[in-house]
Amino acid sequence: MAFNNELIILQQYKDLIDDNIIVSKTDSKGLITFVNQKFCDISGYTKEEVMGRSHSIVRHEDMDSSVFQEMWDTIKNKKQTWTGQVKNKRKDGSAYYVDAIIRPIINQYGEIIEFIALRYDVSGMINSQKLLLDELKKIKNPLLVMLQIEGYENLENFYGKEITGIIENKFAMHLLDYCPVGCVFGKVYQLENGIFGLVKDLEESTIISESTVMQLKKFQQNIKDGVLKFGTYEYDLNVILSYGNRPEYIYEDVMIGLKKAILMKKEFMYADSFTLQEKEKAKQNLHTINMIKKALDAGNIKSFFQPIINTKTGEIEKYESLVRLKKDDGKILSPFFFLEIAKNGKYYHQISEAIVQNSLEMLRKTDKEISINISTLDIEDVELRNKIITIITMNTDIVNRLVLELLEDEDVNDFNVIIDFISLVKMFGVKIAIDDFGAGHSNFERLLSFQPDIIKLDGSLIKNIHQNKYSKDIVETIKNFADKQNIKTVAEFVSCKEVYDEVTALGIDYLQGFYLGEPTEELALKALNI
């Protein structure tokens, strides 16, 4: 009776293992002698198909051979238990992941008589991105669709991560319900940041038909028209959709497509070789960064000086210091070709410091004022801010002729830092100008905060002022305000006599532009007397 009871208990143990654990045994040569039903279910092979064969039948080509070398060394040579995570391949070519424990069975003579392997399926725990990439690899002509919940960041900020996670999970469960007739996807891959992936095989087709595109647009519209419900809550969700079908770099292409769609304020984007374009762009950027480094090492970050004339006298009274890069062949590049790339590297601050030094050196060669462009983000950077302050304190005899032109950026974190910096440099006699006033973030509110000495009118208001009465009225309004606050005004982009005549008639204090003088490496000191 006790014996029967033990058999019943052992059978329950066996059932538990068979239902949940993938079991296989091999002989000492590594040939399969036993597999349980769970092994067959997950691999897609029958017992008859695997008996007498090695486990290479389920080995995935993505697995590094060094993993198996280490495994065999552990279980065969060291006669120890090996544990690790393994990517396997089903009979149909799809991937699955297991946590594996493989142990040698040793007799009383210390000889290995067989190996037993216990595996637990962890595919559900594996990153959805990895599973999606696995799926893409086995499809010859894939169509990949990525959808991102529009305004996902706002959604997360408003509802919090927990509620947003619930919304995402609910949306993933019902996403395929929005597919129109004929638009069939097998699975939803839920990625990060409100992004969902869908993939299917275009079979023999290497192009996306017009009808498929129309189905995707209908799919997107169905989501827009639908309402996501759970409990007593309802949510209207829109999605940005990016899709592609070029097998090489398809995942990267479609993800870049999402980013481009958001940047370009589009809802629907075909991702066509974006990765190759980005790689080419990255190659060019690396070339530019190398060019910047060489120019800094050779002292070839130059300041070119554009004259600024007094409208009443026609005399050059100031100069703006403008950054230029001198190449090995002597060619001069404007900042358009290198400055933005420098901002994303480590050389931007070195360029800014070089321009400040160049300008201070030129201040000692002239009795005119010199202005330098400096962004509010530059000022926020502690290291660069301290360097600028140090340079100013070391040149107190001439910095009363230095003008800092503030270029505003939308990403400023702490305006108090900017205001404190302005107050400090003004104590040394440095003047402050607001650059590009009348466009972007430069507005009357900033005048209250920064209390500048000079306003430089944005070129968009000046370049067509002789043809655009609206521009003329705005400039006249700014000029009247500036006069009441004792702030001097500068008009940039004076490119022809007609523009010159208009801004002169409005009483703008100073003028700057190609009509009056182009930037040069040496100061142009002659009077213009236009």
C-alpha positions as CSV (number, residue, x, y, z in Angstrom):
1,M,0.0,0.0,0.0
2,A,2.9,2.4,0.9
3,F,4.6,1.4,-2.3
4,N,1.5,2.3,-4.4
5,N,1.3,5.7,-2.5
6,E,4.9,6.4,-3.4
7,L,4.2,5.6,-7.1
8,I,1.3,8.0,-7.1
9,I,3.4,10.8,-5.6
10,L,6.3,10.1,-8.1
11,Q,3.8,10.2,-10.9
12,Q,2.7,13.7,-9.8
13,Y,6.3,14.8,-9.7
14,K,6.8,13.4,-13.2
15,D,3.6,15.1,-14.5
16,L,4.7,18.4,-13.1
17,I,8.1,18.1,-14.8
18,D,6.7,17.0,-18.1
19,D,4.1,19.8,-18.2
20,N,6.7,22.5,-17.5
21,I,10.2,21.4,-18.1
22,I,11.8,20.5,-21.4
23,V,13.8,17.3,-20.8
24,S,16.3,15.4,-23.0
25,K,19.0,12.8,-22.4
26,T,22.0,11.9,-24.6
27,D,24.6,9.2,-24.5
28,S,28.2,9.9,-23.7
29,K,28.8,10.9,-27.4
30,G,26.0,13.5,-27.3
31,L,23.4,11.6,-29.3
32,I,19.8,12.0,-28.1
33,T,18.4,8.9,-26.3
34,F,15.3,10.5,-24.8
35,V,13.1,13.6,-25.1
36,N,9.8,14.3,-23.3
37,Q,6.7,15.6,-25.0
38,K,7.4,19.2,-23.9
39,F,10.6,19.0,-26.0
40,C,8.6,17.9,-29.0
41,D,5.9,20.6,-28.5
42,I,8.3,23.5,-28.4
43,S,10.8,22.3,-31.1
44,G,8.2,21.1,-33.5
45,Y,10.0,17.7,-34.0
46,T,8.6,14.3,-33.2
47,K,10.5,11.9,-31.0
48,E,11.3,9.8,-34.0
49,E,12.9,12.7,-35.8
50,V,15.4,13.5,-33.0
51,M,16.3,10.1,-31.6
52,G,19.9,9.2,-32.3
53,R,20.8,12.8,-33.5
54,S,22.7,15.5,-31.7
55,H,21.2,18.7,-30.2
56,S,22.5,20.6,-33.2
57,I,19.1,19.8,-34.8
58,V,17.7,22.7,-32.7
59,R,20.8,24.8,-32.6
60,H,20.3,28.4,-33.8
61,E,22.9,29.8,-36.1
62,D,22.9,33.1,-34.0
63,M,24.5,31.2,-31.1
64,D,28.2,31.7,-30.8
65,S,30.1,28.5,-31.1
66,S,32.2,29.5,-28.1
67,V,29.2,29.0,-25.9
68,F,29.0,25.4,-26.8
69,Q,32.7,24.9,-26.5
70,E,32.5,26.2,-22.9
71,M,29.5,24.0,-22.3
72,W,31.2,20.8,-23.5
73,D,34.4,21.7,-21.6
74,T,32.3,22.1,-18.4
75,I,30.2,18.9,-18.7
76,K,32.7,16.6,-20.4
77,N,36.1,17.6,-19.3
78,K,35.4,19.1,-15.9
79,K,32.4,16.8,-15.3
80,Q,30.5,19.7,-13.8
81,T,27.0,21.1,-14.3
82,W,26.6,23.8,-16.9
83,T,23.9,26.5,-16.8
84,G,23.1,29.2,-19.3
85,Q,20.6,30.8,-21.7
86,V,20.4,29.3,-25.2
87,K,18.6,30.5,-28.3
88,N,17.2,27.4,-30.2
89,K,15.5,27.0,-33.5
90,R,12.2,25.2,-34.2
91,K,11.6,22.9,-37.1
92,D,9.8,25.8,-38.9
93,G,12.8,28.1,-38.5
94,S,11.4,30.3,-35.7
95,A,13.4,31.0,-32.6
96,Y,12.8,30.2,-28.9
97,Y,14.8,30.8,-25.8
98,V,15.5,28.5,-22.9
99,D,17.3,28.6,-19.6
100,A,19.2,25.3,-19.6
101,I,20.8,23.1,-17.0
102,I,23.0,20.3,-18.3
103,R,24.6,17.7,-16.0
104,P,26.8,14.7,-16.7
105,I,25.6,11.4,-15.1
106,I,28.7,9.6,-13.7
107,N,29.0,6.0,-12.6
108,Q,31.0,4.6,-9.6
109,Y,34.1,4.5,-11.7
110,G,33.9,8.2,-12.5
111,E,32.9,7.6,-16.1
112,I,30.3,9.7,-17.9
113,I,27.5,7.4,-19.0
114,E,25.0,10.0,-20.2
115,F,24.0,13.7,-20.0
116,I,20.7,15.0,-18.9
117,A,19.4,18.4,-19.9
118,L,16.6,20.3,-18.2
119,R,15.3,23.5,-20.0
120,Y,12.7,26.1,-19.2
121,D,11.1,28.1,-21.9
122,V,11.8,31.8,-21.3
123,S,10.7,33.1,-24.7
124,G,7.9,35.1,-23.1
125,M,10.4,36.9,-20.9
126,I,12.8,37.7,-23.7
127,N,12.8,41.3,-25.0
128,S,10.1,41.8,-27.7
129,Q,12.6,43.5,-29.9
130,K,14.8,40.4,-30.0
131,L,11.8,38.2,-30.8
132,L,10.8,40.6,-33.6
133,L,14.3,40.6,-35.0
134,D,14.2,36.8,-34.9
135,E,11.0,36.8,-36.9
136,L,12.3,39.2,-39.5
137,K,15.4,37.1,-40.1
138,K,13.3,34.1,-41.2
139,I,11.1,36.0,-43.7
140,K,12.4,36.5,-47.2
141,N,10.2,39.4,-48.2
142,P,9.0,41.0,-44.9
143,L,6.6,43.9,-44.4
144,L,7.4,45.6,-41.1
145,V,5.0,48.1,-39.7
146,M,5.7,50.2,-36.6
147,L,3.1,52.2,-34.8
148,Q,3.7,54.7,-32.0
149,I,1.0,56.2,-29.8
150,E,0.9,59.8,-30.8
151,G,2.0,62.1,-27.9
152,Y,3.1,59.1,-25.8
153,E,5.3,61.3,-23.6
154,N,2.4,63.6,-22.8
155,L,0.3,60.5,-22.1
156,E,2.9,59.2,-19.6
157,N,3.3,62.6,-18.0
158,F,-0.4,63.0,-17.5
159,Y,-1.4,59.5,-16.4
160,G,1.9,58.3,-14.9
161,K,3.8,55.1,-15.9
162,E,1.5,52.6,-14.2
163,I,-1.8,53.8,-16.0
164,T,0.1,54.3,-19.2
165,G,1.4,50.8,-19.0
166,I,-2.2,49.5,-18.6
167,I,-3.3,51.5,-21.6
168,E,-0.4,50.1,-23.7
169,N,-1.2,46.5,-22.7
170,K,-4.9,46.9,-23.5
171,F,-4.0,48.5,-26.8
172,A,-1.7,45.7,-27.7
173,M,-4.4,43.1,-26.9
174,H,-6.9,44.8,-29.3
175,L,-4.5,46.2,-31.9
176,L,-5.2,43.5,-34.5
177,D,-8.9,44.1,-34.1
178,Y,-8.4,47.4,-36.0
179,C,-7.0,45.6,-39.1
180,P,-9.3,46.0,-42.1
181,V,-10.2,43.0,-44.2
182,G,-7.2,41.6,-46.1
183,C,-4.7,43.3,-43.7
184,V,-3.5,40.2,-41.7
185,F,-0.8,40.2,-39.1
186,G,-0.1,37.3,-36.8
187,K,1.3,38.9,-33.7
188,V,1.8,42.2,-32.0
189,Y,5.3,42.9,-30.7
190,Q,5.0,45.4,-27.8
191,L,8.2,47.5,-27.7
192,E,9.2,50.5,-25.5
193,N,7.8,54.0,-25.4
194,G,4.4,53.2,-26.8
195,I,5.8,51.5,-30.0
196,F,4.2,48.4,-31.4
197,G,5.6,46.2,-34.2
198,L,3.7,44.1,-36.8
199,V,5.3,41.9,-39.4
200,K,4.1,39.6,-42.2
201,D,5.5,37.9,-45.3
202,L,4.8,39.5,-48.6
203,E,5.6,36.1,-50.0
204,E,6.8,36.4,-53.6
205,S,6.4,40.1,-53.8
206,T,9.4,42.4,-53.4
207,I,7.3,45.6,-53.5
208,I,4.4,46.9,-51.5
209,S,1.3,47.1,-53.6
210,E,-1.0,50.2,-53.6
211,S,-3.7,48.1,-52.0
212,T,-1.5,47.2,-49.1
213,V,-0.7,50.9,-48.6
214,M,-4.4,51.7,-48.6
215,Q,-5.0,48.9,-46.1
216,L,-2.4,50.3,-43.8
217,K,-3.9,53.8,-44.0
218,K,-7.3,52.3,-43.3
219,F,-5.8,50.4,-40.3
220,Q,-4.5,53.7,-39.0
221,Q,-7.8,55.4,-39.5
222,N,-9.7,52.6,-37.7
223,I,-7.5,53.2,-34.7
224,K,-8.2,56.9,-34.9
225,D,-11.9,56.4,-35.1
226,G,-12.0,53.8,-32.4
227,V,-12.2,54.1,-28.6
228,L,-10.1,52.0,-26.2
229,K,-12.2,51.0,-23.2
230,F,-11.4,49.3,-20.0
231,G,-13.5,49.6,-16.8
232,T,-15.3,52.9,-16.8
233,Y,-12.5,54.6,-18.7
234,E,-12.4,55.4,-22.4
235,Y,-9.3,56.7,-24.4
236,D,-9.0,58.1,-27.9
237,L,-5.6,57.1,-29.3
238,N,-3.9,58.2,-32.6
239,V,-0.8,56.5,-33.9
240,I,2.1,57.5,-36.1
241,L,2.7,54.7,-38.6
242,S,6.0,53.8,-40.3
243,Y,6.5,50.9,-42.6
244,G,9.2,49.4,-44.8
245,N,10.0,46.3,-46.8
246,R,13.7,46.3,-47.7
247,P,15.1,43.3,-45.8
248,E,18.5,44.9,-45.1
249,Y,18.3,47.1,-42.1
250,I,14.5,46.9,-42.2
251,Y,14.1,47.3,-38.4
252,E,16.4,50.3,-38.2
253,D,14.8,51.8,-41.3
254,V,11.3,51.7,-39.9
255,M,12.3,52.9,-36.5
256,I,14.1,55.9,-38.1
257,G,10.9,56.4,-40.1
258,L,8.9,56.8,-36.9
259,K,11.4,59.5,-35.7
260,K,11.3,61.3,-39.0
261,A,7.5,61.2,-39.1
262,I,7.3,62.8,-35.7
263,L,10.0,65.4,-36.6
264,M,8.3,66.3,-39.8
265,K,4.8,66.2,-38.2
266,K,3.6,63.5,-40.4
267,E,1.4,60.5,-39.5
268,F,2.3,58.1,-42.2
269,M,5.8,57.3,-43.4
270,Y,7.4,54.9,-45.9
271,A,10.9,54.1,-44.6
272,D,13.0,53.8,-47.7
273,S,16.7,53.0,-47.0
274,F,16.8,55.5,-44.1
275,T,19.6,53.5,-42.4
276,L,21.9,53.7,-45.4
277,Q,21.3,57.4,-45.5
278,E,22.0,57.7,-41.8
279,K,25.2,55.7,-42.2
280,E,26.3,58.0,-45.0
281,K,25.5,61.0,-42.9
282,A,27.4,59.6,-39.9
283,K,30.4,59.0,-42.2
284,Q,30.3,62.6,-43.3
285,N,29.9,63.8,-39.7
286,L,32.9,61.8,-38.7
287,H,34.9,63.4,-41.5
288,T,33.7,66.8,-40.4
289,I,34.6,66.1,-36.7
290,N,38.1,65.0,-37.8
291,M,38.4,68.2,-39.9
292,I,37.4,70.3,-36.8
293,K,39.9,68.6,-34.6
294,K,42.7,69.2,-37.1
295,A,41.6,72.9,-37.4
296,L,41.7,73.3,-33.7
297,D,45.1,71.7,-33.4
298,A,46.5,73.9,-36.2
299,G,44.9,77.1,-34.9
300,N,42.7,77.3,-38.0
301,I,39.5,78.2,-36.2
302,K,39.4,81.8,-37.3
303,S,37.3,84.9,-36.6
304,F,36.1,86.9,-39.6
305,F,34.9,90.4,-38.8
306,Q,31.9,92.1,-40.4
307,P,31.6,95.8,-40.1
308,I,28.6,97.5,-38.4
309,I,28.1,101.1,-39.4
310,N,26.6,104.0,-37.6
311,T,23.6,105.0,-39.6
312,K,24.0,108.7,-39.0
313,T,27.7,109.0,-39.7
314,G,28.3,106.2,-42.2
315,E,31.3,105.2,-40.1
316,I,32.3,101.7,-39.1
317,E,31.8,101.8,-35.3
318,K,31.6,98.1,-34.5
319,Y,32.4,94.6,-35.8
320,E,30.8,91.3,-35.4
321,S,33.2,88.4,-34.8
322,L,32.0,85.4,-37.0
323,V,33.5,81.9,-36.8
324,R,35.1,80.4,-39.8
325,L,37.1,77.2,-40.3
326,K,40.2,77.2,-42.5
327,K,40.9,73.9,-44.2
328,D,44.3,72.4,-45.1
329,D,43.9,73.6,-48.7
330,G,43.2,77.1,-47.5
331,K,39.5,77.0,-48.3
332,I,37.3,78.9,-45.7
333,L,34.1,77.3,-44.4
334,S,31.2,79.1,-42.9
335,P,29.7,77.7,-39.7
336,F,26.9,76.2,-41.7
337,F,29.2,73.3,-42.6
338,F,30.6,72.4,-39.2
339,L,29.1,74.2,-36.2
340,E,26.0,72.0,-35.6
341,I,28.1,68.9,-35.9
342,A,30.6,70.4,-33.4
343,K,27.8,70.9,-31.0
344,N,27.1,67.2,-30.9
345,G,30.8,66.4,-30.3
346,K,33.3,67.5,-27.7
347,Y,34.8,70.3,-29.8
348,Y,32.1,73.0,-29.7
349,H,33.3,74.6,-26.5
350,Q,36.9,74.7,-27.8
351,I,35.6,76.6,-30.9
352,S,33.7,79.0,-28.7
353,E,36.8,79.6,-26.5
354,A,38.9,80.1,-29.6
355,I,36.5,82.8,-31.0
356,V,36.5,84.7,-27.6
357,Q,40.3,84.6,-27.6
358,N,40.5,85.7,-31.3
359,S,38.1,88.6,-30.6
360,L,40.0,89.8,-27.5
361,E,43.2,89.8,-29.5
362,M,41.5,91.9,-32.2
363,L,40.1,94.3,-29.6
364,R,43.7,95.2,-28.8
365,K,44.3,96.2,-32.4
366,T,41.3,98.5,-32.8
367,D,39.4,101.1,-30.8
368,K,36.1,99.8,-32.2
369,E,33.6,97.5,-30.4
370,I,33.6,93.8,-31.3
371,S,30.6,91.6,-30.7
372,I,30.6,87.8,-30.2
373,N,27.8,85.3,-30.5
374,I,27.1,83.3,-27.4
375,S,24.2,81.0,-26.9
376,T,22.2,80.7,-23.6
377,L,23.2,77.0,-23.6
378,D,26.8,78.1,-23.7
379,I,26.3,80.2,-20.6
380,E,24.5,77.3,-18.8
381,D,27.6,75.1,-19.3
382,V,29.6,75.6,-16.1
383,E,33.1,75.0,-17.7
384,L,32.6,77.3,-20.7
385,R,30.9,80.0,-18.5
386,N,33.8,80.0,-16.1
387,K,36.3,80.2,-19.0
388,I,34.6,83.2,-20.5
389,I,34.4,85.0,-17.1
390,T,38.1,84.3,-16.6
391,I,39.0,85.7,-19.9
392,I,36.9,88.8,-19.2
393,T,38.6,89.4,-15.8
394,M,42.0,89.1,-17.4
395,N,41.2,91.8,-19.9
396,T,39.4,94.4,-17.9
397,D,41.1,97.3,-19.8
398,I,39.4,96.5,-23.1
399,V,36.2,94.5,-22.3
400,N,34.2,97.7,-22.1
401,R,34.3,97.4,-26.0
402,L,33.1,93.8,-25.9
403,V,29.5,93.0,-26.9
404,L,28.0,89.5,-26.1
405,E,25.2,88.7,-28.6
406,L,22.8,86.3,-26.9
407,L,21.5,83.5,-29.1
408,E,18.5,82.0,-27.4
409,D,17.7,78.3,-27.3
410,E,14.4,76.6,-26.3
411,D,16.1,74.0,-24.1
412,V,17.4,76.5,-21.5
413,N,17.0,74.9,-18.0
414,D,17.7,77.8,-15.7
415,F,17.2,81.4,-16.7
416,N,18.5,82.5,-13.3
417,V,22.0,81.3,-14.4
418,I,21.7,83.4,-17.6
419,I,20.6,86.5,-15.7
420,D,23.3,86.1,-13.0
421,F,26.0,85.8,-15.8
422,I,24.7,89.0,-17.5
423,S,24.7,90.9,-14.3
424,L,28.3,89.8,-13.6
425,V,29.8,90.6,-17.0
426,K,28.0,94.0,-17.1
427,M,30.0,94.9,-13.9
428,F,33.1,94.8,-16.1
429,G,31.6,97.0,-18.8
430,V,30.6,94.2,-21.2
431,K,27.5,95.1,-23.3
432,I,24.7,92.7,-23.9
433,A,22.8,92.4,-27.2
434,I,19.8,90.2,-28.0
435,D,20.4,88.6,-31.3
436,D,17.6,87.7,-33.9
437,F,15.1,89.7,-32.0
438,G,11.5,89.4,-33.3
439,A,11.9,85.6,-34.2
440,G,11.8,82.4,-32.3
441,H,12.3,82.8,-28.6
442,S,13.7,86.4,-28.7
443,N,10.7,88.5,-27.5
444,F,9.7,91.4,-25.3
445,E,9.6,89.0,-22.2
446,R,13.4,88.4,-22.7
447,L,14.0,92.2,-22.7
448,L,12.6,92.3,-19.2
449,S,14.8,89.5,-18.0
450,F,18.1,90.4,-19.8
451,Q,17.8,94.2,-20.0
452,P,20.1,94.4,-23.0
453,D,22.1,97.4,-24.3
454,I,21.4,96.5,-27.9
455,I,18.7,94.8,-30.0
456,K,19.7,93.1,-33.2
457,L,16.6,92.8,-35.4
458,D,16.1,89.4,-37.0
459,G,17.1,89.1,-40.6
460,S,13.6,87.8,-41.6
461,L,12.2,91.3,-40.7
462,I,14.9,93.2,-42.6
463,K,15.7,91.4,-45.8
464,N,12.3,92.1,-47.5
465,I,11.4,95.3,-45.5
466,H,11.3,97.3,-48.8
467,Q,8.6,95.0,-50.1
468,N,6.7,94.0,-47.0
469,K,4.7,96.7,-45.0
470,Y,4.1,94.2,-42.2
471,S,7.8,93.8,-41.6
472,K,8.2,97.6,-41.8
473,D,5.5,98.2,-39.2
474,I,7.0,95.6,-36.8
475,V,10.5,97.1,-37.1
476,E,9.1,100.6,-36.5
477,T,7.3,99.3,-33.3
478,I,10.5,97.7,-32.0
479,K,12.4,100.9,-32.8
480,N,10.0,103.1,-30.9
481,F,10.1,100.7,-27.9
482,A,13.9,100.6,-27.9
483,D,14.2,104.4,-28.0
484,K,12.0,104.7,-24.9
485,Q,14.2,102.2,-23.1
486,N,17.4,103.7,-24.4
487,I,18.3,100.5,-26.2
488,K,20.3,100.8,-29.4
489,T,19.1,98.9,-32.5
490,V,21.0,97.0,-35.2
491,A,19.5,95.9,-38.6
492,E,21.2,92.8,-40.0
493,F,20.8,91.4,-43.6
494,V,21.1,94.8,-45.2
495,S,21.7,93.4,-48.7
496,C,20.8,96.1,-51.1
497,K,20.3,99.9,-51.4
498,E,16.5,99.5,-51.1
499,V,16.7,97.8,-47.8
500,Y,19.4,100.3,-46.6
501,D,17.1,103.2,-47.5
502,E,14.1,101.7,-45.6
503,V,15.9,101.0,-42.3
504,T,17.8,104.3,-42.5
505,A,14.5,106.1,-42.8
506,L,13.2,104.2,-39.8
507,G,16.1,105.6,-37.7
508,I,17.7,102.2,-36.9
509,D,21.0,103.1,-35.1
510,Y,23.3,100.6,-36.8
511,L,23.4,98.6,-40.0
512,Q,25.1,95.4,-41.0
513,G,25.0,93.3,-44.1
514,F,26.8,92.4,-47.4
515,Y,25.7,95.7,-49.0
516,L,27.9,97.4,-46.4
517,G,30.7,94.9,-46.1
518,E,31.4,91.2,-46.1
519,P,33.2,89.4,-43.2
520,T,37.0,89.5,-43.6
521,E,39.8,88.1,-41.5
522,E,41.3,91.5,-41.1
523,L,39.4,94.6,-40.0
524,A,38.1,96.8,-42.7
525,L,38.8,100.3,-41.3
526,K,37.8,102.6,-44.0
527,A,34.8,104.9,-43.7
528,L,31.8,103.9,-45.9
529,N,30.1,107.3,-46.2
530,I,27.2,105.8,-48.2
